[in-house]
Amino acid sequence: QVQHVESGGGLVQPGGSLRLSCVASGSAFSISAMGWYRQAPGGHRVWLASISSNNFALYTDSVKGRFITSRDNGKRSVFLLLNSVEPEGAGLYLCNHYPPGEDYWGQGKRITVSA
């Protein structure tokens, strides 16, 4: 069974930085493209970043140049470094495959942006 468990998150000031981690289990992680997503209070999820099995990263325009995703296949982990966080960056952050598997969403980690 595929599971994704996110960690990190919390409160960050506008312009600050935060790092999220995600550990995957139950899948061929090393050959899977992974993605990061943000869920708004209404439940709508948007794609933020993805990283291929050979470390090719893509970003949505709104986070390009500020967020960095990386992975450690030995630890079955993917990471998201959020820099220059904006108030609009608040929400529930989740990792999943890219494209996402609908049965593979974890609980996510909430990021609150406040001074």
VOTIVEX-574417 format. One record per residue: residue in one letter; residue number from 1; x, y, z of N, C-alpha, C, CB in turn. Coordinates in pm, 1 decimal, padded with zeros to 6 digits, always signed. Glycine has a CB too. Example, Ala and Ser with C-alpha at 12.3 -4.5 7.8 and 13.67 -1.06 7.14 Angstrom:
2
[atom 'A' 1 [+01319.0 -00569.0 +00780.0] [+01230.0 -00450.0 +00780.0] [+01320.0 -00330.0 +00780.0] [+01130.8 -00447.3 +00904.6]]
[atom 'S' 2 [+01285.0 -00225.0 +00708.0] [+01367.0 -00106.0 +00714.0] [+01290.0 +00003.0 +00787.0] [+01408.4 -00059.8 +00572.5]]
! end
This chain:
115
[atom 'Q' 1 [+00084.1 -00118.6 +00000.0] [+00000.0 +00000.0 +00000.0] [+00088.0 +00124.2 +00000.0] [-00095.3 +00000.2 +00121.7]]
[atom 'V' 2 [+00058.7 +00213.4 -00092.6] [+00136.9 +00336.0 -00104.5] [+00093.1 +00435.3 +00001.4] [+00122.5 +00397.2 -00245.2]]
[atom 'Q' 3 [+00189.9 +00488.8 +00072.0] [+00162.2 +00592.5 +00171.0] [+00264.6 +00704.1 +00159.5] [+00162.4 +00533.7 +00313.5]]
[atom 'H' 4 [+00219.2 +00823.7 +00186.3] [+00307.9 +00940.1 +00190.5] [+00285.1 +01011.3 +00322.8] [+00282.6 +01036.7 +00069.1]]
[atom 'V' 5 [+00393.8 +01035.3 +00394.6] [+00384.9 +01100.3 +00524.9] [+00470.2 +01226.2 +00522.1] [+00430.4 +01004.4 +00639.2]]
[atom 'E' 6 [+00404.2 +01339.7 +00534.0] [+00472.0 +01467.6 +00530.8] [+00511.0 +01511.5 +00671.7] [+00383.6 +01573.0 +00464.5]]
[atom 'S' 7 [+00618.2 +01588.3 +00679.7] [+00661.2 +01647.4 +00805.9] [+00719.1 +01785.0 +00777.4] [+00765.3 +01557.0 +00878.4]]
[atom 'G' 8 [+00733.1 +01859.8 +00883.9] [+00774.9 +01998.6 +00869.9] [+00653.2 +02087.7 +00882.6] [+00846.8 +02022.3 +00734.9]]
[atom 'G' 9 [+00652.4 +02195.7 +00815.4] [+00538.5 +02285.4 +00821.8] [+00537.3 +02367.1 +00949.2] [+00410.9 +02207.6 +00810.2]]
[atom 'G' 10 [+00428.8 +02438.7 +00970.0] [+00415.7 +02522.3 +01087.9] [+00399.8 +02667.9 +01051.4] [+00534.7 +02504.8 +01178.0]]
[atom 'L' 11 [+00442.0 +02753.1 +01141.8] [+00426.5 +02897.4 +01125.1] [+00553.4 +02957.7 +01064.9] [+00393.9 +02964.6 +01260.4]]
[atom 'V' 12 [+00534.9 +03041.2 +00967.1] [+00647.6 +03111.3 +00905.3] [+00606.8 +03254.9 +00880.7] [+00692.1 +03042.5 +00772.5]]
[atom 'Q' 13 [+00700.7 +03345.1 +00896.4] [+00674.2 +03485.3 +00870.0] [+00679.7 +03512.0 +00720.1] [+00774.6 +03574.6 +00944.6]]
[atom 'P' 14 [+00609.1 +03610.8 +00673.7] [+00621.2 +03647.3 +00531.4] [+00766.9 +03676.4 +00497.0] [+00532.4 +03770.7 +00498.1]]
[atom 'G' 15 [+00812.1 +03617.8 +00389.6] [+00951.3 +03633.4 +00350.1] [+01044.5 +03530.8 +00411.1] [+00997.9 +03768.7 +00386.3]]
[atom 'G' 16 [+00992.6 +03449.9 +00500.7] [+01074.7 +03350.1 +00567.6] [+01088.7 +03222.6 +00486.9] [+01017.2 +03318.4 +00702.1]]
[atom 'S' 17 [+01155.9 +03124.5 +00548.3] [+01181.3 +02996.7 +00482.3] [+01134.2 +02881.2 +00569.9] [+01331.0 +02981.4 +00449.6]]
[atom 'L' 18 [+01104.7 +02770.7 +00503.6] [+01055.9 +02652.8 +00572.6] [+01090.2 +02532.1 +00485.9] [+00901.4 +02661.9 +00600.7]]
[atom 'R' 19 [+01109.2 +02417.4 +00549.5] [+01140.9 +02295.9 +00474.7] [+01040.9 +02186.7 +00508.2] [+01284.4 +02248.4 +00505.0]]
[atom 'L' 20 [+00988.8 +02125.4 +00406.3] [+00898.4 +02012.6 +00419.9] [+00968.3 +01884.5 +00375.0] [+00769.6 +02035.8 +00338.4]]
[atom 'S' 21 [+00931.6 +01775.2 +00439.5] [+00983.3 +01644.3 +00401.6] [+00866.8 +01549.1 +00380.7] [+01080.7 +01589.4 +00508.8]]
[atom 'C' 22 [+00890.0 +01448.8 +00300.6] [+00787.8 +01348.4 +00274.0] [+00856.3 +01214.4 +00258.0] [+00704.0 +01384.0 +00147.8]]
[atom 'V' 23 [+00809.6 +01116.5 +00333.6] [+00861.1 +00980.7 +00322.6] [+00755.7 +00894.6 +00255.3] [+00899.6 +00923.1 +00462.0]]
[atom 'A' 24 [+00798.1 +00819.6 +00155.2] [+00706.8 +00734.4 +00080.4] [+00730.3 +00588.4 +00114.4] [+00722.8 +00757.0 -00069.8]]
[atom 'S' 25 [+00624.0 +00511.9 +00113.4] [+00635.3 +00368.6 +00135.5] [+00542.4 +00296.1 +00040.3] [+00603.2 +00332.2 +00282.0]]
[atom 'G' 26 [+00573.7 +00172.6 +00016.9] [+00483.8 +00088.5 -00060.0] [+00487.6 +00109.1 -00209.3] [+00348.3 +00109.6 -00014.0]]
[atom 'S' 27 [+00586.9 +00175.6 -00261.8] [+00592.8 +00195.9 -00406.1] [+00738.0 +00192.2 -00451.3] [+00526.0 +00329.9 -00446.4]]
[atom 'A' 28 [+00757.5 +00184.0 -00579.9] [+00892.3 +00188.4 -00636.5] [+00937.5 +00333.1 -00639.3] [+00896.7 +00125.4 -00779.7]]
[atom 'F' 29 [+00974.0 +00382.8 -00524.8] [+01000.3 +00526.2 -00510.0] [+01107.7 +00574.9 -00604.2] [+01040.2 +00557.7 -00368.4]]
[atom 'S' 30 [+01215.4 +00499.3 -00615.9] [+01331.0 +00548.2 -00691.6] [+01300.7 +00569.7 -00839.4] [+01445.9 +00451.5 -00677.7]]
[atom 'I' 31 [+01196.6 +00507.0 -00891.1] [+01164.1 +00524.3 -01032.4] [+01037.4 +00606.1 -01051.3] [+01148.7 +00389.1 -01099.8]]
[atom 'S' 32 [+00987.7 +00663.9 -00942.9] [+00863.8 +00741.7 -00948.4] [+00892.3 +00890.5 -00946.8] [+00772.4 +00705.3 -00832.0]]
[atom 'A' 33 [+00825.6 +00962.4 -01034.4] [+00826.7 +01108.0 -01023.9] [+00738.1 +01147.3 -00906.6] [+00778.1 +01175.5 -01156.6]]
[atom 'M' 34 [+00783.9 +01245.6 -00830.8] [+00711.0 +01288.9 -00711.8] [+00672.8 +01435.7 -00725.9] [+00795.5 +01266.5 -00583.7]]
[atom 'G' 35 [+00563.0 +01471.7 -00661.9] [+00517.0 +01608.9 -00670.4] [+00477.6 +01664.6 -00535.6] [+00401.5 +01618.6 -00764.7]]
[atom 'W' 36 [+00477.6 +01796.7 -00528.0] [+00427.5 +01869.4 -00410.9] [+00304.6 +01948.4 -00453.4] [+00537.4 +01964.1 -00350.5]]
[atom 'Y' 37 [+00207.0 +01951.6 -00365.7] [+00079.0 +02014.8 -00394.9] [+00035.5 +02096.1 -00273.1] [-00029.0 +01908.6 -00432.7]]
[atom 'R' 38 [-00045.2 +02199.1 -00299.2] [-00101.3 +02278.4 -00189.7] [-00252.4 +02276.6 -00200.9] [-00047.4 +02424.5 -00191.9]]
[atom 'Q' 39 [-00314.1 +02250.8 -00087.3] [-00460.9 +02244.9 -00082.0] [-00513.6 +02367.6 -00009.9] [-00509.4 +02115.2 -00011.2]]
[atom 'A' 40 [-00602.4 +02438.1 -00076.8] [-00665.3 +02555.7 -00019.3] [-00777.0 +02514.4 +00076.5] [-00720.1 +02647.1 -00130.0]]
[atom 'P' 41 [-00825.2 +02606.4 +00160.7] [-00931.3 +02572.0 +00255.6] [-01053.8 +02509.4 +00190.4] [-00973.0 +02694.6 +00330.6]]
[atom 'G' 42 [-01085.0 +02544.5 +00069.1] [-01199.4 +02486.8 +00000.6] [-01175.5 +02347.0 -00052.5] [-01239.4 +02574.7 -00110.9]]
[atom 'G' 43 [-01052.2 +02297.0 -00041.4] [-01023.2 +02160.7 -00083.4] [-00956.7 +02148.4 -00218.3] [-01146.8 +02083.3 -00085.1]]
[atom 'H' 44 [-00948.0 +02256.5 -00293.0] [-00887.0 +02250.5 -00425.8] [-00735.3 +02239.4 -00412.6] [-00925.3 +02375.2 -00509.8]]
[atom 'R' 45 [-00679.2 +02142.4 -00482.5] [-00534.4 +02121.0 -00477.6] [-00469.7 +02175.6 -00603.5] [-00501.2 +01971.2 -00460.8]]
[atom 'V' 46 [-00354.4 +02238.6 -00582.9] [-00277.6 +02288.2 -00697.2] [-00138.5 +02226.4 -00692.3] [-00269.5 +02444.5 -00696.9]]
[atom 'W' 47 [-00087.0 +02201.0 -00808.6] [+00047.0 +02147.3 -00820.6] [+00148.0 +02259.1 -00802.8] [+00066.3 +02077.2 -00956.0]]
[atom 'L' 48 [+00253.3 +02234.0 -00724.9] [+00356.7 +02332.9 -00701.4] [+00488.2 +02296.6 -00768.6] [+00378.0 +02350.2 -00553.9]]
[atom 'A' 49 [+00530.0 +02171.5 -00751.5] [+00661.5 +02131.1 -00799.8] [+00662.7 +01980.6 -00818.4] [+00773.7 +02175.6 -00702.1]]
[atom 'S' 50 [+00752.1 +01935.5 -00902.5] [+00770.1 +01792.0 -00919.9] [+00916.0 +01764.7 -00948.1] [+00680.6 +01737.0 -01033.8]]
[atom 'I' 51 [+00955.1 +01640.4 -00921.2] [+01092.7 +01600.4 -00946.3] [+01090.6 +01458.7 -01001.6] [+01179.7 +01609.7 -00816.6]]
[atom 'S' 52 [+01161.3 +01439.4 -01110.4] [+01162.8 +01309.2 -01175.8] [+01258.6 +01214.1 -01104.0] [+01202.7 +01323.9 -01323.5]]
[atom 'S' 53 [+01258.0 +01090.6 -01149.1] [+01346.0 +00991.6 -01088.3] [+01493.3 +01027.5 -01106.4] [+01318.8 +00854.5 -01147.4]]
[atom 'N' 54 [+01523.9 +01103.6 -01210.8] [+01663.4 +01144.6 -01233.2] [+01685.1 +01291.2 -01198.0] [+01703.5 +01120.1 -01378.9]]
[atom 'N' 55 [+01603.0 +01341.3 -01102.6] [+01623.9 +01472.9 -01040.6] [+01597.2 +01592.0 -01131.9] [+01763.3 +01481.8 -00991.1]]
[atom 'F' 56 [+01514.9 +01574.8 -01233.2] [+01473.5 +01688.9 -01313.3] [+01353.0 +01752.1 -01245.6] [+01440.7 +01647.1 -01460.3]]
[atom 'A' 57 [+01364.7 +01879.4 -01207.9] [+01259.8 +01947.3 -01132.2] [+01182.6 +02045.5 -01219.1] [+01319.7 +02019.9 -01012.8]]
[atom 'L' 58 [+01055.0 +02054.3 -01191.4] [+00967.1 +02150.8 -01256.2] [+00890.6 +02224.8 -01148.1] [+00869.7 +02081.3 -01356.5]]
[atom 'Y' 59 [+00855.5 +02351.9 -01177.8] [+00785.1 +02434.2 -01081.5] [+00674.3 +02512.3 -01150.1] [+00881.7 +02529.0 -01010.8]]
[atom 'T' 60 [+00566.4 +02533.9 -01076.1] [+00465.6 +02624.7 -01127.0] [+00522.8 +02766.3 -01121.3] [+00332.4 +02613.4 -01045.6]]
[atom 'D' 61 [+00473.7 +02853.0 -01205.5] [+00533.7 +02986.3 -01218.9] [+00535.3 +03064.1 -01087.6] [+00458.9 +03066.0 -01323.6]]
[atom 'S' 62 [+00432.6 +03047.0 -01005.3] [+00420.7 +03128.3 -00883.9] [+00527.9 +03096.2 -00779.8] [+00283.9 +03108.9 -00822.7]]
[atom 'V' 63 [+00592.8 +02980.8 -00790.2] [+00694.7 +02944.9 -00691.5] [+00832.5 +02932.8 -00753.8] [+00658.0 +02814.7 -00623.4]]
[atom 'K' 64 [+00841.2 +02946.6 -00883.1] [+00969.1 +02933.0 -00952.4] [+01067.6 +03036.3 -00899.8] [+00951.0 +02948.2 -01105.0]]
[atom 'G' 65 [+01187.6 +02990.9 -00867.7] [+01289.4 +03080.1 -00813.8] [+01284.8 +03095.6 -00663.1] [+01276.4 +03213.2 -00876.3]]
[atom 'R' 66 [+01176.2 +03045.4 -00600.8] [+01164.5 +03056.3 -00454.5] [+01161.8 +02919.9 -00386.6] [+01038.7 +03133.9 -00417.5]]
[atom 'F' 67 [+01099.4 +02822.8 -00447.5] [+01088.6 +02688.5 -00389.6] [+01188.3 +02596.1 -00459.7] [+00942.7 +02633.0 -00402.7]]
[atom 'I' 68 [+01242.3 +02503.1 -00382.2] [+01334.7 +02404.9 -00437.8] [+01294.3 +02266.2 -00389.8] [+01481.5 +02436.8 -00397.6]]
[atom 'T' 69 [+01274.6 +02175.3 -00482.7] [+01244.1 +02038.6 -00445.8] [+01365.1 +01949.9 -00472.7] [+01121.0 +01987.6 -00522.4]]
[atom 'S' 70 [+01380.4 +01848.5 -00388.8] [+01491.0 +01754.5 -00402.7] [+01444.8 +01618.6 -00351.3] [+01618.0 +01804.0 -00325.6]]
[atom 'R' 71 [+01527.6 +01519.0 -00370.8] [+01489.1 +01385.6 -00326.3] [+01611.4 +01307.7 -00282.0] [+01415.3 +01310.2 -00437.7]]
[atom 'D' 72 [+01586.8 +01208.8 -00197.5] [+01689.6 +01115.6 -00152.0] [+01630.1 +00976.4 -00167.4] [+01734.9 +01144.4 -00002.2]]
[atom 'N' 73 [+01666.8 +00909.7 -00273.9] [+01606.5 +00779.6 -00301.0] [+01641.2 +00677.2 -00193.0] [+01651.5 +00728.6 -00437.1]]
[atom 'G' 74 [+01759.6 +00686.8 -00135.3] [+01798.3 +00592.5 -00030.4] [+01709.2 +00602.9 +00091.8] [+01941.9 +00615.2 +00009.7]]
[atom 'K' 75 [+01657.0 +00722.4 +00116.4] [+01567.3 +00744.0 +00229.6] [+01421.8 +00748.8 +00186.9] [+01603.5 +00872.0 +00301.1]]
[atom 'R' 76 [+01396.3 +00719.9 +00059.6] [+01259.7 +00722.6 +00006.7] [+01192.3 +00855.3 +00041.5] [+01177.2 +00604.1 +00062.4]]
[atom 'S' 77 [+01265.1 +00962.4 +00028.9] [+01215.9 +01092.5 +00073.0] [+01224.9 +01197.0 -00036.5] [+01293.0 +01139.0 +00194.1]]
[atom 'V' 78 [+01132.7 +01289.3 -00029.8] [+01134.2 +01405.9 -00117.1] [+01116.8 +01528.3 -00027.8] [+01021.4 +01397.9 -00227.9]]
[atom 'F' 79 [+01177.7 +01638.6 -00068.8] [+01182.0 +01758.0 +00014.8] [+01135.5 +01878.9 -00065.1] [+01324.1 +01781.1 +00070.0]]
[atom 'L' 80 [+01086.6 +01976.7 +00008.8] [+01049.8 +02103.3 -00052.9] [+01099.0 +02215.1 +00037.9] [+00895.2 +02113.0 -00076.7]]
[atom 'L' 81 [+01191.4 +02294.4 -00013.5] [+01241.4 +02411.4 +00057.7] [+01165.6 +02533.0 +00006.4] [+01396.2 +02428.6 +00038.7]]
[atom 'L' 82 [+01098.2 +02598.4 +00097.4] [+01019.0 +02714.4 +00062.0] [+01094.6 +02839.2 +00107.8] [+00876.4 +02707.3 +00125.9]]
[atom 'N' 83 [+01131.7 +02921.5 +00016.0] [+01198.5 +03047.7 +00046.3] [+01105.7 +03164.7 +00009.3] [+01334.3 +03058.1 -00030.4]]
[atom 'S' 84 [+01129.6 +03277.1 +00075.1] [+01050.9 +03397.7 +00045.4] [+00901.5 +03366.2 +00044.0] [+01093.4 +03458.0 -00090.0]]
[atom 'V' 85 [+00857.0 +03302.2 +00149.7] [+00717.9 +03259.7 +00155.5] [+00625.2 +03381.0 +00156.5] [+00693.3 +03172.4 +00279.5]]
[atom 'E' 86 [+00523.3 +03376.0 +00076.7] [+00425.0 +03483.7 +00066.2] [+00298.6 +03445.7 +00143.5] [+00391.4 +03513.4 -00082.5]]
[atom 'P' 87 [+00220.3 +03544.2 +00184.9] [+00094.4 +03512.6 +00256.1] [+00006.2 +03414.6 +00178.8] [+00015.6 +03641.0 +00282.7]]
[atom 'E' 88 [+00008.8 +03424.2 +00046.9] [-00071.9 +03333.3 -00035.8] [-00020.3 +03189.2 -00030.5] [-00073.4 +03381.9 -00180.8]]
[atom 'G' 89 [+00097.3 +03169.5 +00028.3] [+00153.7 +03035.7 +00038.9] [+00097.4 +02953.9 +00152.8] [+00299.9 +03044.8 +00054.2]]
[atom 'A' 90 [+00010.0 +03010.4 +00231.8] [-00051.0 +02935.3 +00342.1] [-00143.4 +02827.4 +00287.5] [-00129.0 +03029.8 +00436.2]]
[atom 'G' 91 [-00145.5 +02714.4 +00358.3] [-00233.2 +02606.4 +00316.4] [-00180.6 +02473.0 +00363.0] [-00249.6 +02606.2 +00166.0]]
[atom 'L' 92 [-00246.3 +02367.6 +00315.1] [-00206.1 +02231.6 +00348.3] [-00117.0 +02179.9 +00235.8] [-00330.5 +02138.6 +00369.7]]
[atom 'Y' 93 [+00003.7 +02138.9 +00268.5] [+00100.2 +02092.2 +00170.7] [+00106.3 +01939.9 +00172.7] [+00239.1 +02152.6 +00198.0]]
[atom 'L' 94 [+00098.1 +01883.3 +00055.3] [+00097.3 +01737.6 +00042.7] [+00195.0 +01692.9 -00065.4] [-00044.5 +01686.8 +00010.7]]
[atom 'C' 95 [+00247.5 +01573.1 -00047.2] [+00326.5 +01513.9 -00153.7] [+00251.6 +01392.3 -00207.7] [+00468.6 +01474.6 -00103.1]]
[atom 'N' 96 [+00284.2 +01356.5 -00328.2] [+00220.1 +01243.3 -00394.8] [+00304.2 +01212.8 -00517.0] [+00069.4 +01273.7 -00433.3]]
[atom 'H' 97 [+00265.7 +01112.5 -00587.6] [+00327.0 +01089.2 -00715.9] [+00295.7 +01207.8 -00806.8] [+00277.7 +00956.0 -00777.8]]
[atom 'Y' 98 [+00368.6 +01211.8 -00918.8] [+00339.0 +01311.4 -01020.8] [+00325.7 +01238.9 -01153.6] [+00449.5 +01422.3 -01027.3]]
[atom 'P' 99 [+00208.2 +01238.0 -01210.7] [+00080.5 +01291.6 -01161.8] [+00035.4 +01219.8 -01034.8] [-00027.9 +01279.2 -01270.2]]
[atom 'P' 100 [-00052.1 +01281.3 -00958.3] [-00088.4 +01222.5 -00829.0] [-00177.8 +01100.8 -00841.6] [-00156.6 +01325.0 -00743.9]]
[atom 'G' 101 [-00158.0 +01006.9 -00748.6] [-00249.8 +00895.8 -00737.1] [-00358.3 +00932.2 -00637.8] [-00176.4 +00767.2 -00694.4]]
[atom 'E' 102 [-00482.8 +00924.8 -00679.4] [-00592.1 +00973.7 -00594.6] [-00605.1 +00896.8 -00463.7] [-00722.6 +00966.2 -00669.9]]
[atom 'D' 103 [-00556.5 +00773.7 -00460.7] [-00563.7 +00694.7 -00337.9] [-00440.8 +00711.2 -00251.3] [-00582.5 +00549.3 -00370.9]]
[atom 'Y' 104 [-00349.5 +00795.4 -00293.4] [-00219.0 +00802.3 -00225.5] [-00195.0 +00932.0 -00150.5] [-00109.6 +00783.6 -00325.1]]
[atom 'W' 105 [-00299.7 +01012.2 -00130.9] [-00282.1 +01136.2 -00055.5] [-00260.7 +01105.8 +00092.1] [-00403.6 +01228.9 -00074.0]]
[atom 'G' 106 [-00164.8 +01175.0 +00153.4] [-00144.0 +01165.4 +00297.1] [-00220.8 +01274.0 +00368.9] [+00004.1 +01174.1 +00331.0]]
[atom 'Q' 107 [-00184.1 +01294.4 +00493.7] [-00252.5 +01395.3 +00574.9] [-00205.3 +01536.3 +00543.8] [-00231.9 +01366.4 +00721.8]]
[atom 'G' 108 [-00083.0 +01546.8 +00493.8] [-00028.1 +01678.3 +00463.1] [+00021.6 +01750.4 +00587.4] [-00131.9 +01762.6 +00393.6]]
[atom 'K' 109 [+00083.7 +01864.2 +00562.3] [+00129.4 +01950.0 +00671.2] [+00086.6 +02092.7 +00641.0] [+00284.3 +01940.6 +00690.0]]
[atom 'R' 110 [+00035.0 +02156.5 +00742.7] [-00017.7 +02291.9 +00724.8] [+00092.0 +02394.5 +00745.0] [-00133.6 +02318.5 +00821.7]]
[atom 'I' 111 [+00091.2 +02492.0 +00658.7] [+00180.6 +02607.2 +00672.1] [+00094.4 +02730.5 +00692.5] [+00273.8 +02623.3 +00546.5]]
[atom 'T' 112 [+00126.7 +02802.4 +00799.0] [+00059.4 +02928.4 +00829.5] [+00159.3 +03041.1 +00809.0] [+00002.3 +02929.3 +00975.4]]
[atom 'V' 113 [+00119.5 +03143.1 +00738.5] [+00206.8 +03256.7 +00710.5] [+00153.3 +03376.5 +00787.1] [+00215.1 +03286.7 +00556.8]]
[atom 'S' 114 [+00232.2 +03421.6 +00881.5] [+00187.2 +03532.1 +00965.1] [+00306.5 +03600.6 +01029.0] [+00089.6 +03482.8 +01072.9]]
[atom 'A' 115 [+00293.1 +03731.6 +01042.7] [+00397.9 +03806.9 +01110.2] [+00379.4 +03799.4 +01261.2] [+00398.3 +03953.3 +01063.3]]
! end
